Each structure stands twice: as structure tokens, then as C-alpha cells.
């Protein structure tokens, strides 16, 4: 009886370990994924999840593409279109500018938050809100449920006086699922 219990426990552990050993190193073919490479102030390769959605609050419209990892969270990346008086729709396939333009329904603003070792108190935000920072976001496919594409941009980290004190270059690919915010 003891040998049978050990055998069943061994089989159970084997099944559990094999179900947890999936290859998460590539986003190709997997929906809801992002793969990122960061250079500049720090260097990193990140894998995570991606989603998108439209936020409509009164006269303010936003379309957001969100990316992050979990357990621990070491980064968060958002691409945002914001408009106060213009309707914003899900972007169609094409190449879009990343930078900053007030009240734009075509220029994405990027926000990258680095969370070293999952420690939120040490996090730093890099954005394209400053002049001379930006890049491109290419959307390969776009429908109601899935948006896929790639991006590359440069973002600045600023001090409390808005002086640039650091920068990063970010390159990546994503396959995002719709999120009903």
C-alpha cells in the first residue's frame, strides 16, 4: 500500500511538473503576449501579456495598448491615443507615430515603467512626452478581438523639473487581446 501511494504521488508530481514546463520564450503564435528588448539606462529582455481597449468617459476618449509581466511585475508599457472632442477607434493596420501630440487620434504616447526586481518603490517612468523622443508602432492586424504588431521607440526619464536624466530604447512585438476595461 505504501509503494502504491508513493507511485501515485510520483505520477501526480510528474503530471504537475510537465503541465508547468511550457515554453514561454516566444510570443509567436501565442495570443495575449509581448516580447520586449530594452537598451539604454538599463538592458533587459522581457516577456509578458498584452491587451487593448477603448475607454470612453464623457467627452474623453482613449484607446490603450497595455503590456506587463506578473509575479513579480518588472515592467509596464502603455501606448495611448487620447482625445477630448474626437472619437477614437481601434487603429487599423499601418504604421503610426509614437511621440506626443495633444488631443491626437493618430499619434501614440508611450509610457514605460521599469520596476527593478519587482520593487515598486524603485520604479522609474520613461515617456515620449518630451520633444525628440518617440518612434513607430506598426499594427499588422486589427480586429475586434486581437491586435498584433511591433514597435520601436526612445523614451526619456525626467526629474521633477522636467530635465531629461536618462533614456531607453525599446523594441518589441505583441499579440494583444481585447480587454473590456
ZITA-V991680 format. One line per field, one symbol per residue. phi: phi as a letter, one per 20 degrees, with the letter a starting at -180 (. if undefined). burial: b if it has 16 or more other C-alpha atoms within 10 Angstrom, else e. Layout:
phi=???
burial=???
//
This chain:
phi=.ffffffffffgfffffffedfeeecefndfmcbcccdcpgbcbdccadcbbaddccmeeccdcddbadcleedbbccdcdcbecdfddgfegqddfdrbbglddcdeddcddecglmegfdfcddcdfegmdqrccddebbcfdbccrbbbbdcdddefemefcabcdccacbcddfceg
burial=eeeeeeeeeeeeeeeeeeeeeeeeeebeeebbbbbbebeeeeeeebbbbbbbbbeeeeeebbbbbbbbbeeebbbbbbbbbbbbeeebebbeeeebbbbbbebbbbbbbbbbbbbbebeeeeeebbbbbbeebbbbbbbeebeeebbbbbbbbbbbbbeeeeeeeebbbbbbbbbbbbeee
//
